[in-house]
Amino acid sequence: MGQVTIYLDDEIESKMRASVKAMNLSKSKWIANLIKEKVTDEWPESVRKLAGSWKDFPSAEEIRQTIGKDILREEF
């Protein structure tokens, strides 16, 4: 397991301590969670649940109605 040393100014450290205490985590675990969020390759579940939630967004068919009719493809 890797180990990292960081230096924080007093104001940032104070804010971190407050957040750590509110979340009932160790400083190490809190920082590890932040790094994990930044390097993940997937969208969080809360963001994925937003897909399709905008009712006023036009469908693909509605968008295509305004750009004209497609031509038929050639048969091979």
N, C-alpha and C positions, 0 to 999 in steps of 0.2 A: 504494500500500500504506500502511495506517495505521501510526502510531507512537504508543506509549503510554509514559508514565513512571510507575513505581510506586515506592512507598516501603515497605520491609520492615524490621521490627525485626530485631535481630541473630540471634535464635534461629531465626526463620523463614528468614532468608537462609541460615543455616548448613545447615538441613535441605534447602533448595532446592539449594544447591551440591552436597550429597551425592547427591541424587537425579539431578541433571544429570550428575554424573560417572559414576554407576552406569549411566545410560542412554546415555552417550556422546552427549549432545545439547548444543547451545548453550542458554544461559538463555532466549534469545528463542524458540527453537523449542519448548522445554519449556513455556513459558508459553502460547505460541500453541496447542499441543496441548491444554492444560487448558481454554482458552477454547473451542476447537472442540468438546470433549466436552460442555461446558455448554450450548452453543447449538444442538446438532444436533437435528433433528426425528425421528430414527429411533432405535430401540433398537439397542444394539450387537449384533453377530452372536452373541456369547456368551450374551446374554439370549434372543435369538430361538430359539436351539437348545434352550432349556429348555422350550419349548412342548410339552406332551404328555409330559413326562418323569416326571410323578408318576403312578405306576401305581395307587396306592390312591385317587385322586380319582375320585368317581363320574361316570359318563357322564350326559349330559342325560336319556337314557331312564331311568336308575336314579333320578335325582332326581324325575322326573315320576311314577314309580310310587308315591311316597309322598304325593302331593298330590291324589289322586282322579282320576276319569276326565273327560276333556274332553267337552263337549257337541258335537253335530254342528252345523256351520255351516248357515245358511239358504241355500237355492239361490235364485238370481235368475233 
